[in-house]
Amino acid sequence: MNKVYQRIGGLLLLIATLYSCSNTRYLKNGELLYVGAQLKVTDDSLSKSQKKELKTSLEELVRPKPNSKILGLRPKLFFYNLAGEPKKEKGIRHWMRNKLGEAPVLFGKVDLEYNQAILSNYAENQGFFNTRVYADTLVKNKRATAVYTVTPQSAFIIRNITFVSDSTAVQQEIYKSRRRSLLKKGQAFNLEVVKNERVRIDSRLKEKGYYYFNPDYLLVQVDSTVGKNEVDLFVKVKETTPTVAMHPYTIDQVVVFADYSLNESDVKQSSWDTIQPYHDFIIVDPDKRFRPQIYDRTLYFKKGDLYNRSDHNLSLNRLVNLGTFKFVKNQFVIADSLNHKLNSFYYLTPEEPKSIRLEVLGKTNSASYTGTELNVNWRNRNFFKGAELFAVSAYGGMDFQMSSANKGYDVYKFGTEANLIWPRIIAPFKFESSSGFVPRTKATLGYEYQNRTKLYALHSFKGSFGYMWKENVKKEHELNIIDINYVSPEKVSALYEQEIVGNPSLQRVLDKQLIFGPKYSYTYTNTMQKFKKNTIYYKGVLDLSANLTGLIMNANEEEGEQKSILGVPFSQYVKVENDFRYYRRLTRNSQLATRIVAGIGVPYGNSDQMPFIKQFFVGGTNSIRAFRSRSLGPGSFNPTENASGFLPDQSGDITLELNVEYRAKLFSIVHGALFVDAGNIWLLHDDVDKPGGKISKDFYKELAVGAGFGLRFDISFLVIRTDLAFPIRIPYLPEGDRWTLDKVDFGDSGWRKDNLIFNLAIGYPF
């Protein structure tokens, strides 16, 4: 431990040295290092919370920003000065100065008068019309601070709001919408709210046919003479508004150019010779590349419809979401100015229908095996001329275990999969969706051969038929009416048969498995809202197998009435999985990410155990990183590695996992993380081969806990992740000795060898 203390002391000494080496000694005579702004809000009429809120907003407006700091130090400025002026545009000094470093922000770049005007203007826009701003400078040891004192005085309150009503149709529509106004009596005047009110009114008018209207045609007049710190607001249409914007429009013709080229400045007249009238559409498709039925499900405007923005956006979103067109362009043109009619034109540029792609992937999979995979994918985006996607893939690869456990027990596999996706719901019932996302029907067939060296080989067949649809960008559903899996073993080695003698539960991997039934998943996420402080992700899965079949055949394994199909006993179970994630943005470049995973699988009827491929596993790169994949649990059972180096996969019927991770950007593409993982798996029933594996009321005492840190290299299209983790609670140790924090010793090579787990992966763990 002395070495550890020496290293920590050396690190602290280095930090102190960096701090003591003042960056100001590199400044020229007369130059001052700008170290930031101090902002004071002084006004007794404002509450403490109002002052704090106003101060926080104003601080964001001050420019320039000083050199970045970490724990009170300015490391980027230090590296910039340390590198000096590089003589070449390459090398370590150039990299240190331009990548790690940051040029000093000098006080000469600070414009006090400009910042005064910005602060005053912002405060006035918040309703503080009598704001006064004073600027001063504080200089000490060649460091300069800009000091701004803001006296906002009382905010002006909205006394009355008048929506002007006259004989024009547009003004009457605005008057009708007043109840939904964002402007409220008694609230402080706020320019941002006024702008949002104009946008709200414009959005409502767009839904009522006013295609040519826009927010700039609205005027919100402010009368600040009506009383002390009070204003009256008058909402009306500007007198200079163009006539074309004052009328609602209906749809006349809907014209689709299905094979439009962006290189054409206008549509050739000859193409009109290929017009296909279809329902309310006029379709121009010279080569008849698409069946016209696809427009029934994507275009929401029909002849005579009142224009509205919802159907406008919905049509565009659905055309794009088909995945068949590279570009989608929409144009509205006045067809009849007297009767206020529009022609709607859709210009569609198709993707190349057929494509082939070759991928070579280096990967780390869910079982912590590292390897390479070769994929060949062929696609046809318009298989039956109805925007159907037909995709066939063939793949092959190998995975090998780098850790001591299972080293040499490599996995070789190859397989193929075919998918056919229709851009509609194929069912005996009618499915209506007002979402901008096209509902889909998907059929899948696949085969995989997997050879686990020295152990066994598996043939896996799968097939499914089901539906996928999205309510909106946040909510997604997937329902497989039937999901079939069939697994058959071969080439079982003598070594594995010998292992079965000592651990009969290993036989389950070799049992033929027939699984069939429906499967439903629901996903909700708002993580795409990057500027939202708190975001969540949730995915729930309900997986059923042979529920009706077992009932009809009166299957009961416990009473010796196990039933088979084609000589294979089918699996009967109910399985539920839940994955909930919560993300909290702490700063612009830091985040706290948490996850809870909980699931249970209950076999019954024709099965007394869950099929092995449907059980739960924990540990590894995306789970509890301080334990190797599939080496943990169930419960307090201690899986041991035998003399041949083989460690069987550990599975369970119940899983619980909790993760907390702090993520922060360090510099450039490098991000850091600190994390704690906890969890385990359990069995529903006793297993004599796995003592301590059954769940009990004291299950929380059997949680494994690991901690660690890592680096992530984010190169926009790919994130390479490295994590180093170690256990701090081991569930298979005696109950009083499970916490191992007091045994952590980074200076001990033996401890490092037995406890440090290195994880290499692609992407974030959650």
C-alpha positions in Angstrom: 0.0 0.0 0.0 3.0 2.3 0.5 3.5 2.4 -3.2 -0.1 3.4 -3.7 0.3 6.3 -1.2 3.5 7.4 -2.9 1.7 7.5 -6.3 -1.2 9.5 -4.9 1.2 11.9 -3.2 3.1 12.3 -6.5 -0.2 13.0 -8.3 -1.2 15.6 -5.8 2.3 17.2 -6.0 1.9 17.4 -9.8 -1.4 19.1 -9.5 0.0 21.6 -7.0 2.9 22.3 -9.4 0.5 22.9 -12.3 -1.5 25.3 -10.1 1.5 27.1 -8.9 3.0 27.6 -12.4 1.0 30.7 -13.2 -0.1 31.0 -16.8 0.2 34.8 -16.6 4.0 34.7 -16.9 3.6 34.0 -20.6 1.7 37.3 -21.2 3.3 40.2 -22.9 3.6 43.6 -21.3 0.3 45.3 -21.0 -1.7 42.1 -21.5 -4.2 40.8 -18.9 -5.6 37.3 -18.6 -9.4 37.5 -18.6 -10.7 35.2 -15.9 -14.4 35.8 -16.2 -17.3 38.0 -15.2 -18.9 38.7 -11.9 -22.5 39.6 -12.2 -24.5 41.2 -9.4 -28.3 41.7 -9.4 -29.2 44.5 -7.0 -32.9 45.3 -6.5 -35.0 44.9 -3.3 -38.2 44.6 -5.3 -37.1 41.1 -6.6 -37.3 37.9 -4.5 -34.2 35.9 -3.9 -35.2 33.2 -6.4 -36.0 35.9 -9.1 -32.6 37.4 -8.7 -30.9 34.0 -8.9 -32.9 33.1 -12.1 -32.2 36.4 -13.7 -28.5 36.2 -12.8 -28.1 32.7 -14.2 -29.7 33.8 -17.5 -27.6 37.0 -17.8 -24.3 35.1 -17.0 -24.9 33.0 -20.1 -25.0 36.1 -22.3 -21.6 37.7 -21.3 -18.9 37.3 -23.9 -16.2 36.2 -24.3 -16.0 33.1 -22.1 -12.8 32.7 -20.1 -10.4 29.7 -20.5 -12.1 26.6 -19.2 -11.4 25.3 -15.7 -11.3 21.9 -14.0 -11.2 22.0 -10.2 -10.0 25.6 -10.3 -7.2 24.9 -12.7 -6.9 25.8 -16.4 -5.2 22.7 -17.9 -5.9 23.6 -21.5 -4.2 27.0 -21.1 -1.3 25.2 -19.3 -0.7 22.8 -22.2 -1.0 25.7 -24.7 1.7 27.6 -22.9 3.8 24.5 -22.3 3.9 23.7 -26.0 5.2 27.1 -27.0 5.2 28.1 -30.6 5.7 24.9 -32.7 8.0 25.2 -35.7 6.2 22.6 -37.7 2.5 21.9 -38.3 2.9 18.4 -36.9 4.5 16.6 -34.0 3.9 16.5 -30.3 4.2 20.2 -29.7 1.7 21.1 -32.5 -0.7 18.4 -31.2 -0.4 19.6 -27.6 -1.0 23.3 -28.6 -3.8 22.8 -31.0 -5.6 19.7 -29.6 -5.0 19.7 -25.9 -4.3 23.4 -25.5 -6.5 26.5 -25.6 -5.2 30.0 -26.4 -5.4 32.6 -23.6 -8.5 34.7 -23.5 -7.2 38.3 -23.1 -9.0 41.1 -21.4 -8.5 43.2 -24.6 -11.2 41.0 -26.2 -13.8 42.2 -23.7 -16.2 44.9 -24.9 -17.8 46.2 -21.7 -20.2 48.5 -23.5 -21.4 45.7 -25.8 -22.1 43.4 -22.9 -23.9 46.2 -21.1 -26.2 46.6 -24.0 -26.8 42.9 -24.3 -27.6 42.6 -20.6 -29.9 45.6 -20.6 -31.7 44.4 -23.7 -32.3 40.9 -22.3 -33.7 42.3 -19.0 -36.1 44.6 -20.9 -37.3 41.7 -22.9 -38.1 40.0 -19.6 -40.3 42.9 -18.7 -37.8 45.0 -16.7 -38.2 48.1 -18.8 -36.3 50.4 -16.5 -33.1 48.3 -16.1 -29.8 50.0 -15.4 -26.5 48.2 -16.0 -23.0 49.4 -14.8 -19.7 47.9 -15.8 -16.4 47.9 -14.0 -13.1 46.1 -14.0 -11.2 44.3 -11.3 -7.4 43.7 -11.9 -5.1 41.7 -9.7 -1.8 39.9 -10.6 -2.3 40.4 -14.4 -5.7 38.8 -14.1 -8.8 40.9 -15.0 -12.4 40.3 -14.1 -15.3 42.2 -15.6 -17.9 43.3 -13.0 -21.5 44.0 -14.1 -24.1 45.4 -11.7 -27.6 45.1 -12.9 -30.5 47.0 -11.3 -33.7 45.7 -13.1 -36.3 47.4 -10.8 -39.8 46.0 -10.9 -41.1 44.0 -13.8 -44.0 45.3 -15.8 -47.2 43.2 -15.4 -49.8 42.5 -18.1 -53.0 44.3 -17.1 -55.3 43.6 -20.1 -55.0 41.6 -23.4 -57.2 42.6 -26.3 -57.6 40.4 -29.4 -58.9 42.8 -32.0 -61.9 41.4 -33.9 -63.2 42.8 -37.2 -65.0 41.6 -40.3 -62.0 39.7 -41.8 -62.1 35.9 -41.6 -58.5 35.7 -40.4 -59.0 38.1 -37.5 -62.1 36.2 -36.4 -60.1 33.0 -36.3 -57.5 34.6 -34.2 -60.2 36.0 -31.9 -61.7 32.5 -31.5 -58.3 31.1 -30.3 -57.9 33.6 -27.5 -58.7 31.1 -24.8 -55.6 29.1 -25.7 -53.4 32.2 -25.5 -50.0 32.0 -23.9 -50.4 35.6 -22.7 -52.0 35.8 -19.3 -53.3 38.7 -17.1 -51.2 39.2 -14.0 -48.0 37.7 -15.5 -44.8 39.6 -16.2 -44.3 40.8 -19.7 -41.9 38.6 -21.6 -40.9 39.1 -25.2 -40.2 35.4 -25.7 -43.7 34.6 -24.6 -45.0 37.2 -27.1 -43.0 35.5 -29.9 -44.3 32.1 -28.9 -47.9 33.5 -29.0 -47.4 34.6 -32.5 -46.1 31.2 -33.5 -49.1 29.6 -31.7 -51.6 31.7 -33.6 -49.8 31.0 -36.9 -49.9 27.2 -36.2 -53.7 27.4 -35.6 -54.3 29.4 -38.8 -52.3 26.8 -40.7 -54.7 24.2 -39.5 -57.6 26.3 -40.8 -56.3 26.6 -44.3 -54.2 29.8 -44.2 -51.2 28.4 -46.1 -49.6 31.8 -46.9 -49.9 33.3 -43.4 -46.8 33.6 -41.1 -46.0 34.9 -37.6 -44.5 38.2 -39.0 -47.9 39.3 -40.1 -49.0 39.5 -36.5 -48.6 42.6 -34.3 -48.6 42.7 -30.5 -48.8 46.3 -29.5 -47.6 47.2 -26.0 -49.0 50.2 -24.1 -46.9 50.9 -21.0 -48.7 54.2 -20.1 -51.8 52.6 -18.5 -50.4 52.4 -15.0 -47.3 52.0 -12.8 -45.4 49.0 -14.0 -48.4 47.7 -16.0 -49.0 47.2 -19.7 -51.9 46.5 -22.0 -51.4 44.3 -25.0 -53.3 44.5 -28.4 -53.1 41.5 -30.7 -54.0 42.1 -34.4 -53.0 41.4 -38.0 -50.7 44.0 -39.6 -52.3 46.3 -42.1 -49.5 45.5 -44.6 -50.3 41.8 -44.6 -50.6 40.5 -48.3 -54.0 39.7 -49.5 -53.0 36.1 -50.3 -52.4 35.5 -46.6 -55.8 36.6 -45.6 -57.8 33.7 -47.0 -58.0 29.9 -46.3 -57.3 27.6 -49.2 -58.6 24.2 -50.3 -56.9 21.5 -52.3 -57.7 21.2 -56.0 -55.3 18.7 -57.7 -52.8 16.4 -56.1 -50.1 15.5 -58.6 -47.3 13.0 -57.9 -44.1 12.8 -60.0 -42.9 9.3 -58.9 -39.6 9.3 -60.8 -38.4 12.9 -60.5 -34.7 13.8 -61.0 -33.1 16.7 -59.1 -31.1 17.5 -62.2 -34.3 18.6 -64.0 -35.0 22.3 -63.6 -38.6 21.6 -64.4 -40.8 18.7 -65.2 -40.7 17.8 -68.9 -44.1 18.2 -70.6 -43.6 14.8 -72.3 -43.8 13.1 -68.9 -47.4 14.3 -68.6 -48.3 11.9 -71.4 -47.9 9.1 -68.8 -50.5 10.4 -66.4 -52.3 7.7 -64.4 -55.5 9.1 -62.8 -56.0 7.2 -59.6 -58.7 8.1 -57.1 -58.1 11.8 -56.3 -54.5 11.7 -57.5 -52.7 12.4 -60.7 -49.7 10.1 -60.9 -46.9 10.7 -63.4 -44.8 7.5 -63.5 -43.4 6.9 -67.0 -41.8 3.5 -66.2 -44.6 2.4 -63.9 -42.0 1.8 -61.1 -44.6 2.0 -58.3 -48.1 0.7 -57.8 -50.4 3.6 -57.1 -51.8 2.0 -53.9 -48.8 3.2 -51.9 -50.1 6.8 -52.2 -53.4 5.8 -50.5 -51.4 5.1 -47.3 -49.0 8.1 -47.5 -50.9 11.1 -49.0 -53.5 12.6 -46.7 -54.8 15.4 -49.0 -57.7 14.7 -51.2 -59.4 17.0 -53.7 -61.6 19.5 -51.9 -59.9 19.2 -48.5 -59.1 22.3 -46.5 -55.4 22.8 -46.4 -53.9 22.1 -42.9 -50.4 21.7 -41.7 -51.0 18.4 -39.9 -51.8 16.6 -43.1 -49.1 18.5 -45.0 -46.4 17.2 -42.6 -47.9 13.8 -42.2 -47.8 13.2 -45.9 -44.2 14.2 -46.2 -43.2 12.2 -43.1 -44.8 9.1 -44.5 -43.2 9.4 -47.9 -39.8 9.8 -46.3 -40.5 7.0 -43.9 -41.2 4.5 -46.7 -37.4 4.3 -47.2 -37.9 4.0 -50.9 -37.3 7.6 -51.9 -34.0 9.4 -51.6 -35.5 12.9 -51.8 -39.1 14.1 -51.3 -40.1 17.6 -52.4 -43.5 19.2 -52.0 -44.8 22.4 -53.6 -48.2 24.2 -53.3 -49.2 26.4 -56.2 -52.3 28.6 -56.5 -54.7 27.0 -59.0 -57.6 29.4 -58.6 -57.0 32.8 -57.0 -60.6 33.7 -57.0 -61.9 30.6 -55.2 -58.7 30.2 -53.2 -57.6 26.7 -54.4 -54.1 25.1 -54.3 -52.5 22.4 -56.4 -50.3 20.1 -54.4 -47.2 18.7 -56.2 -45.0 15.9 -54.9 -41.7 15.3 -56.5 -40.2 11.9 -55.5 -36.7 10.9 -56.3 -36.3 7.1 -55.8 -33.4 5.4 -54.2 -31.6 2.7 -56.3 -33.9 -0.2 -55.7 -31.2 -2.9 -55.4 -28.0 -2.7 -53.4 -25.4 -5.0 -52.0 -23.1 -4.2 -49.0 -20.1 -6.0 -47.6 -19.2 -5.4 -43.9 -16.2 -6.6 -41.9 -16.8 -6.0 -38.2 -14.6 -6.2 -35.2 -16.8 -6.6 -32.2 -17.2 -7.6 -28.6 -20.5 -9.4 -28.1 -22.8 -9.8 -25.1 -20.8 -12.7 -23.8 -17.6 -10.7 -23.7 -16.1 -12.7 -26.7 -14.0 -10.6 -29.0 -13.9 -11.5 -32.7 -14.6 -10.7 -36.3 -17.6 -11.1 -38.4 -18.1 -10.8 -42.2 -21.6 -9.8 -43.4 -22.9 -9.7 -47.0 -26.3 -7.9 -47.3 -28.5 -7.7 -50.4 -31.6 -5.4 -50.5 -34.4 -4.6 -52.8 -36.4 -1.6 -51.7 -39.3 -2.0 -54.1 -39.7 -5.8 -54.3 -43.3 -6.0 -55.4 -43.4 -2.4 -56.7 -45.2 -1.4 -53.6 -42.2 -0.1 -51.6 -41.7 -3.5 -50.0 -38.2 -4.1 -48.6 -36.7 -7.6 -49.2 -33.3 -8.2 -47.6 -31.1 -11.2 -47.5 -28.0 -11.5 -45.4 -25.3 -14.1 -45.0 -22.7 -13.9 -42.3 -19.8 -15.8 -40.8 -17.3 -15.2 -38.1 -15.4 -16.3 -35.0 -15.4 -15.1 -31.4 -12.6 -15.9 -28.9 -12.4 -15.4 -25.2 -9.4 -13.3 -24.1 -9.7 -14.0 -20.3 -8.3 -17.0 -18.6 -11.8 -18.5 -18.1 -13.0 -20.4 -21.2 -9.8 -19.4 -23.1 -9.5 -21.8 -26.1 -13.2 -22.5 -26.2 -13.8 -20.3 -29.2 -17.0 -19.9 -31.1 -17.3 -20.3 -34.9 -20.6 -19.5 -36.6 -22.2 -18.8 -40.0 -25.8 -18.2 -41.0 -28.3 -16.5 -43.2 -31.5 -14.5 -42.7 -34.2 -13.2 -45.0 -36.6 -10.4 -44.2 -39.6 -9.2 -46.2 -41.2 -5.9 -44.9 -44.5 -4.5 -46.3 -45.2 -0.8 -45.7 -48.7 -1.6 -44.4 -50.5 -3.9 -41.9 -51.5 -7.2 -43.6 -54.4 -8.4 -41.5 -58.1 -9.4 -41.7 -59.0 -6.2 -39.9 -58.5 -2.6 -40.9 -55.6 -0.8 -39.1 -55.8 3.0 -39.0 -52.8 5.2 -37.9 -52.5 8.9 -37.9 -48.8 8.7 -37.2 -46.1 10.1 -39.5 -44.5 6.7 -39.4 -45.7 4.0 -41.8 -46.9 0.8 -40.0 -45.2 -2.3 -41.3 -45.7 -6.0 -41.5 -42.5 -8.1 -41.2 -41.8 -11.8 -42.1 -38.4 -13.4 -41.1 -36.7 -16.7 -41.8 -33.2 -17.5 -40.5 -30.7 -20.2 -39.9 -27.4 -20.3 -37.9 -24.8 -22.9 -37.3 -22.7 -22.4 -34.2 -19.7 -24.5 -33.2 -18.3 -24.1 -29.7 -14.8 -25.5 -29.9 -14.1 -28.6 -27.7 -17.8 -28.6 -26.6 -20.7 -28.9 -29.0 -22.4 -27.5 -32.1 -25.9 -26.1 -32.5 -28.3 -25.7 -35.4 -30.7 -22.9 -34.9 -33.8 -22.1 -37.0 -36.1 -19.2 -36.6 -39.1 -17.7 -38.2 -41.5 -14.9 -37.3 -44.4 -12.9 -38.7 -45.7 -9.7 -37.1 -46.2 -6.0 -37.1 -44.2 -2.8 -36.2 -45.8 0.6 -35.7 -44.9 3.9 -34.1 -47.5 6.2 -32.5 -45.0 9.0 -32.7 -41.2 9.6 -32.5 -41.3 8.5 -28.8 -43.5 5.5 -28.7 -42.9 2.3 -30.7 -44.7 -1.1 -30.7 -43.7 -4.5 -32.1 -46.0 -7.5 -32.1 -45.0 -10.9 -33.5 -48.1 -13.0 -34.0 -45.9 -16.0 -34.2 -42.2 -16.3 -33.2 -40.7 -19.7 -33.7 -37.3 -21.0 -32.6 -35.9 -24.5 -33.0 -32.5 -25.5 -31.7 -30.9 -28.9 -32.3 -27.4 -29.9 -31.0 -24.7 -32.1 -32.6 -21.0 -33.1 -32.3 -21.1 -33.2 -28.5 -17.5 -33.7 -27.3 -16.4 -36.3 -24.7 -15.2 -33.4 -22.6 -18.6 -31.8 -22.4 -20.3 -35.2 -21.7 -17.8 -35.6 -18.8 -18.8 -32.1 -17.5 -22.5 -33.2 -17.6 -21.7 -36.1 -15.2 -20.5 -33.6 -12.6 -23.1 -30.9 -13.5 -26.3 -32.5 -14.9 -27.8 -29.0 -15.5 -25.4 -28.6 -18.5 -27.5 -31.2 -20.3 -30.2 -28.5 -20.8 -28.0 -26.8 -23.4 -28.1 -30.0 -25.5 -31.9 -30.6 -25.3 -33.7 -30.0 -28.5 -35.8 -26.8 -28.0 -39.0 -25.9 -29.8 -40.4 -22.4 -28.9 -43.4 -20.8 -30.5 -45.8 -18.1 -29.6 -46.5 -14.4 -29.7 -44.1 -11.7 -28.5 -44.9 -8.1 -27.8 -42.5 -5.2 -27.0 -43.2 -1.5 -26.2 -40.6 1.2 -26.3 -40.8 4.8 -25.0 -38.0 7.3 -25.2 -37.5 11.0 -25.2 -33.6 10.8 -25.3 -33.6 12.3 -28.7 -34.4 15.7 -27.1 -30.8 16.6 -26.5 -31.4 19.9 -24.7 -33.8 18.4 -22.2 -32.3 18.1 -18.7 -34.1 14.9 -17.7 -34.8 12.1 -20.3 -35.9 8.5 -20.0 -35.9 5.2 -21.9 -38.2 2.3 -21.2 -38.7 -1.0 -23.0 -41.0 -3.7 -21.9 -41.2 -7.2 -23.4 -43.9 -9.9 -23.0 -42.8 -13.2 -24.5 -45.2 -16.2 -24.5 -44.7 -19.7 -25.7 -47.3 -22.5 -26.5 -49.9 -21.1 -24.0 -52.9 -22.1 -26.1 -51.3 -25.2 -27.5 -50.4 -26.5 -24.0 -54.0 -25.8 -22.9 -55.6 -27.5 -25.9 -53.3 -30.6 -25.6 -53.7 -30.7 -21.8 -49.9 -30.7 -21.3 -48.7 -31.2 -17.8 -45.0 -32.2 -17.4 -45.3 -32.6 -13.6 -47.9 -35.4 -14.0 -46.0 -37.1 -16.8 -48.2 -35.6 -19.6 -45.4 -33.8 -21.5 -46.5 -33.3 -25.1 -44.3 -33.2 -28.3 -44.6 -31.8 -31.8 -42.7 -33.8 -34.4 -41.0 -35.6 -31.6 -39.7 -32.5 -29.8 -41.3 -31.4 -26.4 -42.3 -27.8 -26.8 -41.6 -25.1 -24.3 -44.4 -23.5 -22.4 -43.8 -20.3 -20.4 -44.5 -16.7 -19.7 -41.6 -14.2 -19.7 -41.6 -10.5 -18.8 -38.6 -8.1 -19.2 -38.3 -4.4 -18.2 -35.5 -2.0 -19.0 -35.8 1.5 -17.6 -33.1 4.2 -18.0 -33.0 7.7 -16.6 -30.5 10.3 -17.9 -29.9 13.6 -16.1 -27.8 16.3 -17.9 -25.6 17.9 -15.2 -23.7 20.3 -17.4 -23.2 20.9 -21.1 -20.5 18.1 -21.2 -21.5 15.8 -18.3 -24.4 13.5 -17.6 -25.6 11.0 -15.0 -27.0 7.8 -16.5 -28.9 5.2 -14.5 -30.6 1.9 -15.5 -32.8 -0.7 -13.8 -33.4 -4.1 -15.5 -35.9 -6.5 -14.1 -37.3 -9.7 -15.6 -38.9 -13.0 -14.8 -39.6 -16.2 -16.8 -42.2 -18.7 -15.5 -42.3 -22.2 -17.0 -45.5 -24.2 -16.6 -47.6 -26.9 -18.2 -45.4 -28.7 -20.7 -42.1 -27.3 -19.1 -40.6 -27.4 -15.7 -37.7 -25.2 -16.7 -37.2 -22.2 -19.0 -35.5 -23.0 -22.2 -31.8 -22.2 -22.0 -31.8 -19.6 -24.8 -34.7 -17.7 -23.1 -33.1 -17.5 -19.6 -31.4 -14.5 -18.1 -27.6 -13.9 -17.9 -25.6 -11.2 -16.2 -22.0 -9.9 -16.3 -19.9 -8.6 -19.1 -19.4 -5.4 -21.1 -23.0 -4.2 -21.0 -24.0 -5.6 -17.6 -22.1 -5.9 -14.3 -18.7 -5.2 -15.7 -16.7 -6.3 -12.7 -17.7 -9.9 -13.5 -17.1 -11.9 -16.7 -20.1 -12.5 -18.8 -22.4 -15.3 -17.7 -20.1 -16.2 -14.8 -22.3 -14.8 -12.1 -25.1 -16.4 -10.1 -27.6 -17.7 -9.7 -28.0 -16.4 -6.2 -25.1 -17.2 -3.9 -24.0 -20.2 -6.0 -20.3 -20.2 -6.7 -19.5 -21.3 -10.3 -15.9 -22.7 -10.4 -13.6 -23.2 -13.3 -12.4 -26.8 -13.7 -9.0 -28.1 -14.5 -9.6 -27.8 -18.3 -10.3 -24.1 -18.0 -14.0 -24.5 -18.8 -16.5 -22.2 -16.9 -20.1 -23.1 -17.8 -22.6 -20.3 -18.6 -24.8 -19.4 -15.6 -28.4 -18.7 -16.3 -31.5 -17.9 -14.2 -35.3 -17.4 -14.3 -35.2 -14.0 -12.5 -32.9 -11.0 -13.1 -32.4 -7.7 -11.3 -29.7 -5.2 -12.4 -29.0 -1.7 -11.3 -26.4 0.6 -12.9 -25.2 4.2 -12.2 -22.7 5.9 -14.5 -21.3 9.4 -14.4 -20.1 10.5 -17.9 -18.1 13.6 -18.8 -16.2 14.9 -21.7 -12.5 15.3 -21.0 -11.1 16.8 -24.2 -11.5 16.4 -28.0 -13.1 13.0 -28.7 -12.1 11.5 -25.3 -14.8 11.0 -22.6 -14.5 9.6 -19.2 -16.8 7.6 -16.9 -17.1 6.4 -13.3 -19.7 3.7 -12.7 -21.2 1.3 -10.1 -23.1 -1.9 -11.3 -25.1 -4.2 -9.1 -27.4 -7.2 -9.7 -27.7 -11.0 -10.0 -29.9 -13.8 -11.4 -31.9 -16.4 -9.5 -33.8 -19.6 -10.0 -37.5 -20.1 -9.3 -37.0 -23.6 -8.1 -34.3 -25.5 -6.2 -31.5 -27.0 -8.2 -29.3 -29.6 -6.4 -26.5 -28.8 -8.8 -26.6 -25.1 -7.9 -27.0 -24.7 -4.1 -28.1 -21.2 -3.1 -29.5 -20.4 -6.6 -33.2 -20.2 -5.6 -34.6 -16.8 -4.9 -35.7 -16.0 -1.4 -36.9 -13.0 0.7 -33.3 -12.2 1.4 -32.4 -11.9 -2.3 -31.0 -8.4 -1.8 -28.2 -9.9 0.3 -27.1 -11.8 -2.8 -26.6 -8.8 -5.0 -23.2 -8.5 -6.7 -21.7 -5.0 -6.8 -18.8 -3.8 -9.0 -17.2 -0.4 -9.6 -14.8 1.1 -12.1 -13.9 3.8 -14.5 -13.4 4.0 -18.3 -12.6 6.0 -21.3 -14.8 6.4 -24.4 -13.6 7.6 -27.8 -16.4 9.2 -29.6 -15.7 9.7 -33.3 -19.3 10.7 -34.2 -20.3 7.6 -36.1 -18.7 5.1 -33.7 -18.0 5.0 -29.9 -15.1 2.8 -28.8 -15.4 2.0 -25.1 -12.8 0.8 -22.6 -13.9 0.0 -19.0 -11.8 -1.2 -16.1 -13.9 -2.7 -13.3 -13.4 -4.6 -10.0 -15.8 -6.3 -7.6 -16.6 -4.7 -4.2 -19.3 -7.2 -3.2 -19.2 -10.9 -4.2 -22.4 -12.8 -3.5 -20.9 -16.3 -3.3 -18.6 -15.5 -0.4 -19.8 -16.2 3.2 -22.5 -13.8 4.2 -20.4 -11.7 6.5 -17.5 -11.4 4.1 -19.3 -10.4 0.9 -18.2 -6.7 0.9 -14.6 -6.5 -0.3 -13.9 -2.8 -0.2 -11.3 -3.2 2.5 -9.4 -5.7 0.3 -9.0 -3.4 -2.7 -5.3 -3.0 -3.3 -4.2 -1.6 -6.7 -0.6 -2.0 -5.6 -0.9 -5.8 -5.2 -0.3 -7.6 -8.5 -2.1 -10.7 -7.2 -5.2 -8.6 -6.4 -5.1 -7.0 -9.8 -4.8 -10.3 -11.6 -7.8 -11.8 -9.7 -10.1 -8.8 -9.6 -9.5 -6.3 -12.4 -11.7 -6.9 -15.4 -10.9 -5.0 -18.6 -13.9 -4.5 -21.0 -13.5 -3.5 -24.6 -16.8 -2.7 -26.5 -18.5 -0.7 -29.2 -21.1 1.9 -28.0 -22.3 2.8 -24.5 -23.5 0.1 -22.1 -26.9 1.8 -21.9 
